[in-house]
Amino acid sequence: MGKWVRTAQPSQLCGELLWGWDGSPGGCEMFIRSLPHPTKCSNEAVLVATFHPTDPSLLITCGKSHVYFWTLEGGSLSKRQGLFEKHEKPKYVLCVTFLEGGDVVTGDSGGNLYVWGKGGNRITQAVLGAHDGGVFGLCALRDGTLVSGGGRDRRLVLWGSDYSKLQEVEVPEDFGPVRTVAEGRGDTLYVGTTRNSILQGSLHTGFSLLVQGHVEELWGLATHPTRAQFVTCGQDKLVHLWSSESHQPLWSRLIEDPARSAGFHPSGSVLAVGTVTGRWLLLDTETHDLVAIHTDGNEQISVVSFSPDGAYLAVGSHDNLVYVYTVDQGGRKVSRLGKCSGHSSFITHLDWAQDSSCFVTNSGDYEILYWDPATCRQITNADTMRNVEWDTATCVLGFGVFGIWSEGADGTDINAVARSHDGKLLASADDFGKVHLFSYPCCQPRVSPSGFHGAWGSKQSWGEDSAGSELPRMASEFAILLPQPPM
């Protein structure tokens, strides 16, 4: 296990930081001391910092118009600047790798590869125009060859030991430009792209998708009513249906507008997706074909929810209204029944009663209102609502979730909640990147939760794996978390 940990910082004020580590299981949280004699790395942005794999005293950093070769001796760092000499200095040096013989190879924003001789700071060989656009990934293979990955050209190129081009493949446009390349077992390569995808394969056999995700903020999340599946959608206009077991997308569909919400019909055969434009779609979950498209207002649709009996669809909008539709043919045919008017701010959350007789909504100004879907009128007598059994618990405001709010909490701190299928647990997602678990109902103030750490959360849901164990899922800025509840 290594003794030193390095971190690259783009700030020209802080530069490169090197930390001592005692190797304890706490990992990054157990950094115990900084370098005794800190040295400023560069006045320009630092993009990469890496140790030589066989020489722990050698550290290389690169970034905007520079490469530095560092030597670590007795707790002090000394550096030599890489000299480009007759070669044009690149705007950015984007990546670096070490060859088995000790040479260093860098890739830059001009599409060039430069070889720096072992122990030196001068270029010994250059491959100019290796890529059309920046070289973002380099990987020295065990057989002595080198793979480079391009950004704009999306190409992976295999170079011989003499830097002659042996082979190349182009990554499909749907997966995006290459950002990193790593070697696996045998001739397997792993390729990371700008579109949040990881590809697996080889230059000889081609590449297949291993991991795929969203590339912008993720807003919509819903679990399939009967299968170990869930759907996500977001700002990138992509709708993904995922397997909870394999964590792989079963299908993906690109829609015309950024999405904000999603909900399954109880049969699971139809999916509703709300967008930022006031349009919402019905998709067939088997074929992912478009079933229908509707428009309600011109504000974003923050929630779409079918009633438990499948007879109604409620569409909550940022125009302060809830549009109610009657539903036929297993969710394939909808007809507008009316709209619920009464909120003085945008709709944020919505839950149906188990018998589909009513639903409750939250709004941006922290109102809690109850509605009769058959008449689209507000139920003003709260006493009649006190014993209602709710099919879901996604509203962040209500008697059953009162205890999730800490003293002095801002009304926007908690973005989403969801109750487990057995009704015993409640998960919340907040502005501070945390997922908390509570017992449900959570009616006592300031209950102490169990917590997970994640990214800023916008939606929360529960699903089941093939063994029947329940897993909380959180939609966040760029990720999906699948933590296991504590036993």
N, C-alpha and C positions, 0 to 999 in steps of 0.2 A: 504494500500500500504506500502511496506517495506521501511525502512530508509537506509538500507545498501545494497551495491552491491559488490559481491566478484568475483574476476577473478583469475583463476588458470594459472600460467605461468610455462612452463617446465624449464625455465632458472634457474640454481642454483644461479645465481647472483642476480636476482630480487625476486625470490621466490613468496610468496603469497601477493597479493595486495588487500586491502579492501578500498572501496570508500564510502564517504557519498554522498547522493543524495537527492535533494529537492522534488522529485516526479513530476517534470515538464514534459510536454508532449514531450520534446526533447529526453527523454530517455537517452541512453548511451552518447549522445553528451552533456548532461547536468551534467556530473559528476562535482561536485564543490569543493571537497576537499578530500585529502587523510587522512588516519587514522593519528591522531595527533602524535602517537608514533609507527611508523612502526616496525614490528617485522619480522625478517627473518624466513621463514617457514622451509626450509630444504636445505641441500646441495645436495640433490638428486632430481630427476625429480618429479614434482607434477602433478598428472593426474586428480584428482578430488578435488573440494572444494564445500562444501554444508552446508547450515544452517539447524539446526534442525527445522522441520516444526512448532513446537509449542513452542519452546524455542529460541527466537531470540538472546540470549546471547551465544548460543552454536554453534560452527562451527567445522566441521570435514574436514580434508584434508588427502589424501592418495596418494601413488605413489610408487616409487621404494623402496621396502623393508621397508615401514613405514606406520603407521597410527598415526595422531595427533588429540587430542581432545582439542579444543581451547575454552577459556572463554573470552567473551568480557565484560569488566567492566570499566566504566568511560573513555572510549576512549583508553584503553590499552588492549592488548591481552596477555593472559598467556596460556601456552600449557602443556599438559601431553602426553607423548609418549605411544602408545598402546604397551602392553607387551605380547609377544607371548609365553613366558615362555617355557613350555614343548613342544609346537608345533613348527614345523619347520617354520622359517621366510620365507615368500614367496619372490620370486624375485620381483614381482610387486603386489600391491593391486590395483585392476582395477576398482572396483565399490563399492558403499555404499548405503544403504537405512535405513530408520528409521521405526521401528515397532510401532504400536499404543501404546503399553505399555511403550515406551521409550527406549527399547533396540535398539542397532545398529547392522546391519548385513553387513559384507564385503565379497566380492568375489575376489579371487586372481588368479594369473597365474598358480597356481598348481591345479586348479579345486576345491578348497576348499571353504566352507562357514564358517565364524567365527562369532559367536554371542558375542557381547560386552554388558555386563550388564548395565542397566540404570545408568548414572552418573559415571560409572567407566571406567577404561582403561585396564581391564583384560578380557580374554576370558572366558565366562561362558558355552559355548557349541560349539561344532565343528561338521561339516558335512564334513568329509574328502572324497575326490574323488567324489564330487557331480557331476562333469563334467569331461569328458575326454578332458583336455586342459583348457584354461583360462575361467573364469566366467566374462563375460563382461557386463551383464545386470542384475539388481535386481529391483523388483517392489513389494512392500508390498500392498496387496489388501485390500479392505474395509472389507471383511469378516474375516480378520485375517490370511489368508494364504499368502504364499510368492511364487513368480515366479522368477526363475533364468534362464538366457539365456547363452548358451555356444558358444564359438567360433569354435573351431575345430570340436566339435561333432554336432553343429547346433541344439542342443536340447533345448526345453523349458520344464522346470520341475516345477510342482506345489508341494509345500511343505506344510504340515499341521502345526498347531501351535506347535506341538511337533517335527517338522522337519522330520517327516516321509514322504516318497515320496508317493504322492497321484496319480499323473498322469504325463505323459510326451508325447510330440510330437516332431517330427523331421522336421525342416524346409527344404524344397527341396533344393538340391544342387545348382540349377540354381539361387536361390535368395541369396546364400552366408551365411556365419556365422552371428550369432546374435551379435548385438552391443548395443542395448538398448531396453527396454521394458517399456511401459506406459499403465496405466489403463484408459479405456474409460467408457462410460455409460453401465450400466448393467454388463454383464460378458464379454464385449468387451475388447480385448487387441490390442495394436498397437506395432508392432515389427519392429525396424529398423535394416537393415543388411549392411554388408560391400560392397554389390553390388548395393548400392544406391537405395534400394527398401524399401518400407514400406508395411507391411502386416497387414491385419485387420481380426479379428476373435476371436475364443476362443479355449481353450484346448479341449472343448467338441465337437465343431462342425468343427474344423479345421480353416485354414487361407486362405485368398484369397489376391491377389495383389491389393493394394490400389494406390500406387505410384511406378513408375519404372523410372529409368534414366540410363544414361551412367556411367561407372565406371572409365573411363580414359578420356583423352582429346577429346573433341568433335570438329570435323573439318568440316563435311559436313552438309549443311542445304538447303532445297528447299521446296517451297510451292506448293501444288497441284494446277493445272491450273483452276479447276472448283469447287472443293469441299473445305470445311473447314477442310483441313488436311495439314500436313507438315511432312517431313521426316528428320531424323537426322542420322548421322553415325560418327564413330570416331575410335580412337586408340584401343578401346576394341573389334573391329571386329564385333560390333553389328550395325544392321540397324533397326531403329524403325520408323514405320509409326504412327503418332499421330493424334488424333482428336483435333482440335482447340477449340471445345466446351467443351469437358469433360476433356481435358488435360491428357487423358489416351492413352497409346499405343494401336492401333488397331491390330497390329501384330509386331513381332520382328523376325529377322533372323540373325543367326550367320554366318559370311562369313570367308573365309580362311585367309584373310590379313587385316591389319588395313586399314581403309578407310580414304579418304581425301576429297572427293567431291561427289555431287549428283545432279541430274537434271531430271525433268519429261519430257516425251514426251507431246506435246500439247493435245493429247487425254486423258492424265492422266492414261492410261492403262499400261504404261511401265515406269520403273525407271532405269536410268543409275547411277552406283556407281563406282567411281574411287578409286584405292587403292595406297598404297605406293610402290608397286612392279612393276608398269607399267601395271598391269592387271586391266581391268574394266569389270563390269558385267551389264547385263540387267535383271531386275527382273519384274515379273508380279505383279502389285500393288494390284490385288484382291486376288490372291492365295499366293503371295510372293514366288512363284516358280522361279527357275533360268531359264531364257529364253536363254541366251547365255553368253559366256565369251570370251574376246578378250585380246590381249596383244600388247601394243605399247611401245617399248623400255623397259628399266629396272629402270626408275626413277618414282617417284610418280606422279600420275595424279592429278593435282591441280584444274582442272575445267572440267566438262562435261556439254555440253549445246546443246539442240536441237534447231533448227531454228524454228521461229514462225509458219511456214507452215508445219513443221514436215518432210521436205524433206531431211534435213541434220542433222548430229551430229558432233559437234566439240569437240575434246578431247585435252585439253592443258596439256602439260607435263613439268616436271622439266628438260627434256633434251633439252629445248629451242624450241621445235617443237609443232605445232598444227596439229593433225591428223584429216582429214575430211572424213566423211562417208556419203554415200547416204543411205536413210532410206525408207523402205517399210513395208507394213503390220502393220501399226499403231505402228511402232517402234520395231517390233519383228524381223525384218530382216535388217541387215546393211551390206554394202560392202564398203571397203576402196576405196575412190576416189583419195586420195593423201595426201601430208603433206605440211604444210606451214613453210618454212624455212626463217629466216630473223632476228629473235630476237637473241641477244647476251647474254641473261640470261633467266632464267626459266620463264614460263608463270604463271601469278598470277590471272588475271581476264579476262573475255570475255563477250561481249555484241553483240547481233544480231540486225540488222536493222529490222524495222517492216515488210518490204516486203521481208525479207530473202535474199536480194541481196548481202549483205556484212556483215562482222562482224569486231569488233575492239578488240584488245588485249592490256593488260598491261604486263610488265615483271619486273623481280626483279631488273633491273637497270633503271627502270622508263621510259622505252620506251613506246610510243603509236604508234601502227601499225594497218593499215587497210588491209582487205583481201577480195578477191573474192572467195567464196567457190566453184564455178563451175570450176575454173582453179587452185585454191590453190596458187594463186600469190598475191604478195603484191600490194596494190593500193598506188602508190607513189604520186599521185596528191591530196594533202590534200584539195584543193579547191572543188573538187567534193564531198567531205564528209561533207561540212559545213552545208548543209540543210537536212542531213539524219535524219529521225525520228527513234529513237532507241526504240526497244521493251522493253528493260530493261536498268537499269543504275546501274551496279555493279562494273564497273571500277572505281578505286579510283583516276585515272588520266584522265583528259579530260576537255573540255571547260565547260560543264554543272556542274562540281563539283569542279571547281577551288577554289571557296570560302570556302570550308571546311577546307583548310589548313591554320593554324595560322602562323604568322610570326616566322621564325626560326624553323619551324617544321622539324623533321627528316623525310625522305622519307618513313620510316617504321612505323611511329606513327599511321597512320590510316590503318587498316587492311581490312576493308570491308565497302561498302556502298550499299544502296538499295533504289530505288524510289517506292513510293506508287503507287497503281494501277491507281489512278486518275491523277497521274503525278504532284501533287501539293507539295508533301513532299519528303524529302530525309533524310534517317537515316544513321548515320555512327557509326562504332564501332572501338575503339582505344586501344592502349597499356596501357592506364591508367584506364581501367575498366569503361569507360563511353560510353553511347550511346547518340549521339546528334541528334537533329532534326533541319532541315533547310527547308526553302522554296526552291522549285525546279522550274527552274534551279537556281543553286547557283554559279553565275558567278563573283560576286564581292568579292574581297579579304577580308579575316578576318571578315566574317559575324558572328554576335553573335547568337549562337544556343540556343535551349532549351536542357536540359540535363537530363539523367537518369544515375544512378550508377549501375554498374554490375561487372562482372569479365572480364579478358582480352578477347577481342572479336576476333574471327577468321572469322566468316561469318555473314552476315546480310541478312534478307529477310522480306517480308511483306506478311501477310495473312489476311483472313477475318473470322469473327465469323458469327454465324447464323443470326445476326441482320444486317450484312453488314458493320459493323464498322471495320476499318482496324487497325491491330496491328503489330508493329514491333517485329521481333524475332531476337535474337542474339545467335549464337553458340559460346560457350566460353570453358574454360578449363574443367569445369565439370557441366555446367548448361545451362538452357534455360530460358531467360527472356521474359515475355509477358507483357510489360508495356503498359498502355493506353496513347495515345498522349494527351497532355494538350489541354483543350477546350479553 
